[in-house]
Amino acid sequence: MIAWGRSLSVRTQLTLWYSSLLLVILILIGALSYRVLAWSLTQDLDASLGTFARVLQEADRWSGPSPEDALRDLLGPEMADKLFQLLDPMGRPGSRSSALRQRRLPLSAQAWRNAARGERTVETVVLTSGERVRVLTMPVLRGGTLVQLIQVGIPLARVEDALRRYLQIVLALGPVGVLLAAGGGAGIARVALRPVREMARTARRITAEDLAARIPPRGAGDELDYLAETLNGMLARLEGAFDQMRRFNADAAHELRTPLTVLKGEMEVALRSERSPAEYRRVLGTSLEEVERLIKVSEDLLLLARAPSEVGLRRARVDLEPLVLEALDAGVRLASGAGVSVSLGQMTPAAAIGDGPALRRAMLNLVENAVKYTLPGGRITLSLGQADGLARIVVEDTGIGIDAADQERIFEPFVRLDEARSRETGGSGLGLAIARSIVVAHGGHLDVQSAPKAGSRFTIELPAV
């Protein structure tokens, strides 16, 4: 079976499986029908023996001709293949058919015991000549006393010949039927798999540069249409992933190009003429800021790419309350010069399985985002709770808010909304993407509820332990 899967086409495999299954079915049906036919012929023989024995019993009572002559006159040609013999109560032979010649129909011990009880016995015996005969031993009782035994028999040669011919016919026609079925199965498989070949040809024409093409369904509503819908869904997801990757690459290149352009410009200006040490220090300071920005973007990109795998390497029970308190301290420091207050809301101890430093990074990103987009005089509240088997961390602010159309976009890399395009306040646009990546890697969810000029509410949900 393994070799089939590696070397043969699906159509050939289907034909072979279909033919093999049909062959097994024909063998089983042939064997069963052979047994049924043999049983039926034997039952007919036994019924014929019973009739013959009763006729013989009546013929033996007549005066005149011998029992054989009387039977021949009565049965005519049907007497040709029938054997009989009459026995006294002690089993001594009396009259018998001339076809037996010097032979006798055996009287088995079981037949003798059954006759003594007044019961018939039907059995298959072998004569001294090697001939197989079906024999009926019937007792004759008078007043409850055994007075005679009648044995009648029919050779099994004709039955065996009939069974042999039937077996030969089955063995001759069975392979022919299998070959015809194999040919028909191959044709059916070719027709049935034709839409699959068409799908394969269409799929080969689809490349990474042209993922908009789709496999047309046949409209039959069958398994092949389901396969086409599945493949089209996969292509749609791939198209979205490739588009996102292209946007990500373009945004990453733009994000890295800007500080590099600033560095190049500062250095070119500094090298055009002699500068004072103070001017060189200023250029070096500006360059250092841009280098730090580049390092920060590079670290964020690396973390965004590796967050799921790294979280999967370190998993342990994490108490979330200390992480929330650390995020609170960081938020207080960040908001100290922005005129924004950061405080704790409701705190209920909760724990989750995961990576503590990664979860801390996700919370810090949410707090940093809240501080950036909350106007002076606003407030930020951190809360922790547990319900329905989920640990919930909430970062709520009174900031500028987010339009409903933008609430999913903010979790995409390098997305900075119109009110926050400034590089000074908008950052690299990776913070929320990193936060969601970390939360999803922990089997949780990160969602936002917001409205323009009404603040935002970010909620992390993690499986609690």
C-alpha positions in Angstrom: 0.0 0.0 0.0 2.9 2.4 0.8 4.5 1.5 -2.6 1.2 2.4 -4.3 1.0 5.8 -2.8 4.6 6.6 -3.9 4.6 5.2 -7.4 1.1 5.2 -8.8 -1.4 7.9 -9.7 -4.5 8.5 -7.7 -6.6 7.2 -10.7 -4.6 4.0 -10.8 -4.8 3.6 -7.0 -8.6 4.0 -7.1 -8.9 1.4 -9.9 -6.7 -1.1 -8.1 -8.5 -0.6 -4.8 -11.9 -0.9 -6.5 -10.8 -4.0 -8.4 -9.3 -5.6 -5.3 -12.4 -4.9 -3.3 -14.6 -6.3 -6.1 -12.4 -9.4 -6.3 -12.8 -10.0 -2.6 -16.6 -9.5 -2.8 -16.8 -12.0 -5.7 -14.7 -14.5 -3.8 -17.0 -14.2 -0.8 -20.2 -14.3 -2.8 -18.8 -17.3 -4.9 -17.9 -19.2 -1.8 -21.2 -18.5 -0.1 -23.3 -19.3 -3.2 -21.3 -22.6 -3.6 -22.1 -23.6 -0.1 -25.8 -22.6 -0.5 -26.0 -24.6 -3.8 -24.4 -27.6 -2.2 -26.8 -27.4 0.7 -29.8 -27.0 -1.6 -28.8 -30.0 -3.7 -28.3 -32.1 -0.6 -31.7 -31.1 0.7 -33.3 -32.1 -2.6 -31.5 -35.4 -2.4 -32.7 -36.0 1.1 -36.3 -35.2 0.1 -36.0 -37.6 -2.8 -34.6 -40.3 -0.6 -37.5 -39.9 1.8 -40.0 -40.3 -1.0 -38.2 -43.3 -2.4 -38.1 -45.0 1.0 -41.8 -44.6 1.5 -42.5 -45.9 -2.0 -40.2 -48.9 -1.3 -42.0 -49.6 1.9 -45.3 -49.8 0.1 -43.9 -51.8 -2.7 -42.4 -54.4 -0.4 -45.9 -55.2 0.9 -47.3 -56.0 -2.5 -47.4 -59.7 -3.6 -46.0 -60.6 -7.0 -42.9 -59.0 -8.5 -39.8 -58.3 -6.5 -39.5 -54.8 -4.9 -37.1 -53.7 -7.5 -39.4 -54.7 -10.4 -42.3 -53.0 -8.7 -40.2 -49.8 -8.2 -39.0 -49.9 -11.8 -42.6 -50.3 -13.0 -43.7 -47.5 -10.7 -40.8 -45.0 -11.1 -39.6 -45.7 -14.6 -36.4 -43.8 -15.5 -36.1 -42.2 -12.1 -35.1 -45.7 -10.7 -31.9 -45.6 -12.7 -29.6 -44.0 -10.1 -31.2 -45.2 -6.9 -29.9 -47.9 -4.7 -31.8 -49.8 -1.9 -31.4 -52.7 0.4 -33.7 -54.3 3.0 -32.4 -55.5 6.4 -34.0 -57.5 9.1 -34.1 -56.3 12.7 -30.7 -57.8 13.4 -29.1 -56.0 10.4 -28.9 -59.0 8.1 -29.4 -58.1 4.4 -32.4 -59.2 2.4 -33.5 -57.8 -0.9 -31.4 -55.2 -2.6 -31.1 -53.4 -5.9 -29.2 -55.1 -8.6 -27.1 -52.0 -9.0 -25.4 -52.8 -5.8 -24.2 -56.1 -7.2 -22.1 -57.7 -4.4 -21.8 -54.4 -2.5 -23.7 -53.4 0.5 -24.9 -50.0 1.9 -23.0 -49.6 5.1 -25.1 -49.4 8.3 -23.4 -47.1 10.8 -23.6 -47.5 14.5 -25.4 -44.2 14.8 -28.0 -45.2 12.2 -28.5 -48.5 14.1 -29.1 -46.7 17.4 -31.5 -44.2 15.8 -33.4 -47.0 14.1 -33.8 -48.8 17.4 -35.5 -45.6 18.7 -37.6 -45.4 15.6 -35.7 -42.4 14.1 -34.4 -41.9 10.5 -30.8 -41.3 9.7 -29.5 -39.5 6.6 -25.7 -39.6 6.1 -23.0 -39.7 3.4 -21.1 -43.0 3.1 -18.3 -44.3 0.9 -18.8 -47.7 -0.7 -16.0 -50.2 -1.1 -15.6 -49.0 -4.7 -14.8 -45.5 -3.4 -18.2 -44.1 -4.6 -19.8 -41.5 -2.3 -23.5 -42.1 -1.7 -26.1 -40.3 0.2 -28.0 -42.9 2.3 -31.3 -42.8 4.2 -31.8 -45.5 6.9 -35.5 -45.8 7.8 -36.9 -48.2 10.4 -40.2 -50.0 9.9 -42.1 -50.5 13.1 -45.2 -52.6 13.8 -46.8 -52.3 17.2 -43.8 -50.4 18.4 -41.4 -53.2 17.5 -38.7 -52.9 14.8 -39.4 -55.4 12.1 -37.4 -54.1 9.2 -34.7 -51.6 8.1 -35.0 -49.9 4.8 -31.9 -48.3 3.3 -32.0 -46.2 0.2 -29.2 -44.3 -1.5 -28.4 -42.0 -4.3 -24.8 -41.6 -5.6 -23.4 -38.1 -5.2 -21.6 -38.1 -8.5 -24.2 -36.0 -10.3 -24.3 -33.5 -7.5 -20.6 -33.3 -7.4 -20.4 -32.8 -11.1 -23.0 -30.0 -10.9 -21.0 -28.3 -8.1 -17.7 -28.7 -10.1 -19.2 -27.1 -13.2 -20.6 -24.3 -11.1 -17.2 -23.7 -9.6 -15.5 -23.7 -13.0 -18.0 -21.2 -14.3 -17.4 -18.9 -11.3 -13.6 -19.2 -11.7 -13.9 -18.5 -15.4 -16.3 -15.6 -15.2 -14.9 -14.0 -12.0 -11.7 -12.7 -13.5 -13.5 -11.5 -16.6 -15.9 -9.5 -14.4 -13.0 -8.1 -12.4 -11.2 -7.0 -15.6 -14.4 -5.4 -17.0 -15.0 -3.6 -13.6 -11.4 -2.4 -13.6 -11.8 -0.9 -17.0 -15.1 0.8 -16.0 -13.6 1.9 -12.7 -10.6 3.5 -14.6 -13.0 5.4 -16.8 -15.1 6.5 -13.9 -12.0 7.6 -12.0 -10.7 9.5 -15.0 -14.0 11.4 -15.4 -14.3 12.0 -11.6 -10.8 13.4 -11.3 -10.9 15.6 -14.4 -12.0 18.6 -12.3 -9.1 18.0 -10.0 -6.7 18.2 -12.9 -8.3 21.4 -14.0 -7.9 22.8 -10.5 -4.3 21.7 -10.6 -3.7 23.5 -13.9 -5.3 26.7 -12.6 -3.3 26.5 -9.3 0.0 26.2 -11.3 -0.8 29.5 -13.0 -1.1 31.2 -9.6 2.2 32.7 -8.5 3.2 35.0 -5.6 2.9 38.0 -8.0 -0.6 37.0 -9.1 -2.4 35.7 -6.0 -5.7 37.4 -7.0 -6.6 34.5 -9.3 -9.0 32.0 -8.0 -10.1 28.4 -8.8 -13.7 28.6 -10.3 -16.1 26.2 -8.5 -18.3 23.9 -10.7 -21.5 24.9 -8.8 -22.3 21.2 -8.1 -22.1 21.7 -4.3 -20.0 18.5 -4.0 -16.7 17.7 -2.4 -14.8 19.2 -5.3 -16.6 22.5 -4.9 -15.7 22.3 -1.2 -12.1 21.7 -2.2 -12.2 24.7 -4.5 -13.7 26.9 -1.8 -11.0 25.7 0.6 -8.2 26.4 -1.8 -9.7 29.9 -2.7 -9.9 30.7 1.0 -6.2 29.7 1.4 -5.3 31.8 -1.6 -7.1 34.8 -0.1 -5.3 34.4 3.2 -2.0 34.1 1.3 -2.8 37.1 -0.7 -3.5 39.1 2.5 -0.4 37.8 4.1 1.8 38.7 1.1 0.2 42.2 1.0 0.8 42.6 4.7 4.4 41.5 4.2 4.9 43.9 1.4 3.5 46.8 3.4 5.6 45.7 6.4 8.8 45.6 4.3 8.0 49.0 2.8 7.2 50.5 6.2 10.3 49.0 7.8 12.5 50.3 5.0 10.9 53.8 5.3 11.2 53.7 9.1 14.9 52.7 8.9 15.6 55.1 5.9 14.5 58.2 7.8 17.1 58.1 10.6 19.8 57.0 8.1 19.0 60.0 5.9 19.2 62.3 8.9 22.6 60.7 9.8 23.9 61.1 6.3 22.7 64.8 6.1 24.3 65.7 9.4 27.6 64.1 8.5 27.7 65.7 5.1 27.0 69.2 6.5 29.7 68.6 9.2 32.3 67.5 6.6 31.8 70.4 4.2 34.0 72.7 6.2 36.0 72.9 9.4 33.8 73.0 12.5 34.4 73.8 16.1 34.6 71.0 18.7 31.2 72.2 19.9 29.7 71.8 16.4 31.2 68.3 16.1 29.8 67.3 19.5 26.4 68.6 18.4 26.5 66.5 15.2 27.7 63.5 17.1 24.9 63.9 19.7 22.3 64.2 17.0 23.8 61.2 15.2 23.7 59.2 18.5 20.0 59.9 18.9 19.3 58.6 15.4 21.5 55.5 16.1 19.5 54.9 19.3 16.3 55.2 17.3 17.6 52.7 14.8 18.6 50.3 17.5 15.1 50.7 19.1 13.4 50.0 15.8 15.7 47.0 15.1 15.0 45.6 18.6 11.3 46.0 18.1 11.4 44.3 14.7 13.3 41.4 16.2 11.0 41.1 19.1 7.9 41.2 16.8 9.4 38.5 14.6 10.5 36.2 17.5 7.9 36.9 20.2 5.7 33.8 19.6 8.6 31.4 19.5 10.5 32.9 22.4 7.4 32.9 24.6 6.9 29.3 23.7 10.4 28.5 25.1 9.7 29.8 28.6 6.5 29.0 30.3 5.8 29.1 34.0 3.2 30.3 36.4 3.3 34.2 36.5 1.6 36.3 39.2 0.2 39.2 37.2 -0.1 41.7 40.1 3.6 42.5 40.4 3.8 43.0 36.6 0.9 45.5 36.8 2.6 47.4 39.6 5.9 47.5 37.6 3.9 48.9 34.6 2.3 51.4 37.0 5.8 52.7 38.2 7.0 52.9 34.6 3.9 54.9 33.6 4.3 57.3 36.5 7.9 58.0 35.4 6.8 58.5 31.7 3.9 60.8 32.6 5.8 62.9 35.2 6.6 65.6 32.6 3.4 65.3 30.6 0.9 66.4 33.2 -0.9 63.1 33.1 -1.8 61.1 36.3 -1.3 57.3 36.4 -3.2 55.3 39.1 -4.4 51.9 40.1 -8.0 50.8 39.7 -9.5 47.6 41.1 -6.9 45.0 41.8 -7.7 41.3 42.2 -4.8 38.9 42.4 -4.6 36.7 39.2 -2.1 34.4 37.6 -1.4 32.9 34.1 1.0 30.5 32.5 3.6 32.2 30.3 6.7 34.3 30.1 6.9 37.0 32.7 9.3 39.4 30.9 7.3 39.2 27.7 4.0 40.0 29.5 5.7 42.9 31.2 6.8 44.2 27.8 3.2 44.0 26.5 1.8 46.0 29.6 4.6 48.6 29.3 3.8 49.1 25.6 0.1 49.7 26.5 1.0 52.2 29.2 3.6 54.0 27.0 1.0 54.2 24.3 -1.6 55.6 26.7 0.8 58.3 28.0 1.7 59.4 24.5 -1.9 60.0 23.4 -3.3 61.4 26.6 -3.5 65.2 26.8 -2.1 67.1 29.8 -4.6 66.9 32.7 -5.8 63.5 31.7 -5.5 60.3 33.6 -4.6 56.6 33.1 -5.9 53.7 35.2 -4.5 50.2 35.4 -6.7 47.4 36.7 -6.4 43.6 37.3 -9.2 41.1 37.7 -10.3 37.5 37.1 -13.6 36.1 35.9 -14.9 33.2 33.8 -11.5 31.5 33.9 -9.8 34.6 32.4 -7.3 37.0 33.9 -8.0 40.6 32.7 -5.5 43.4 32.6 -7.1 46.8 31.7 -5.2 50.0 30.7 -7.8 52.8 30.4 -7.0 56.4 29.5 -8.8 59.7 28.8 -6.8 60.4 25.7 -7.7 61.4 22.1 -9.5 58.2 21.3 -9.6 56.1 18.2 -12.1 56.0 15.3 -14.0 52.7 15.0 -12.5 52.2 11.5 -8.9 52.4 12.9 -9.3 50.2 16.0 -7.9 47.1 14.3 -5.4 49.0 12.2 -3.5 50.3 15.3 -2.3 46.7 15.9 -0.6 46.5 12.5 3.1 47.3 12.4 4.2 50.9 11.7 0.7 52.2 11.8 0.5 55.8 13.3 -2.9 57.5 13.0 -3.2 61.0 11.5 -3.3 62.8 14.9 0.0 61.0 15.9 2.2 61.0 12.8 5.0 62.9 14.5 8.0 60.8 15.0 8.6 62.5 18.3 5.3 61.3 19.8 4.2 58.5 17.5 7.2 56.3 17.9 7.9 53.5 15.4 4.3 52.2 15.4 5.4 48.8 16.6 4.4 48.9 20.3 0.8 47.7 19.9 1.7 45.1 17.3 4.3 43.7 19.7 1.9 43.7 22.6 -0.8 41.8 20.6 1.8 39.3 19.3 2.9 38.6 22.9 -0.7 38.2 24.2 -1.7 36.0 21.3 1.3 33.8 21.8 0.0 33.2 25.4 -3.3 32.1 24.0 -5.0 35.3 25.0 -6.7 38.3 23.4 -5.9 42.1 23.2 -8.8 44.3 22.3 -9.6 48.0 22.4 -12.7 49.9 23.1 -12.5 53.6 22.1 -14.2 56.6 20.6 -12.8 59.9 19.3 -12.0 62.3 22.2 -13.5 59.8 24.7 -10.4 57.9 25.6 -9.5 54.3 25.0 -9.7 51.0 27.0 -7.2 48.3 26.2 -8.0 44.9 27.7 -5.6 41.9 27.9 -7.4 38.5 28.5 -5.3 35.5 29.4 -6.2 32.0 30.5 -6.1 32.1 34.3 -4.6 29.4 36.6 
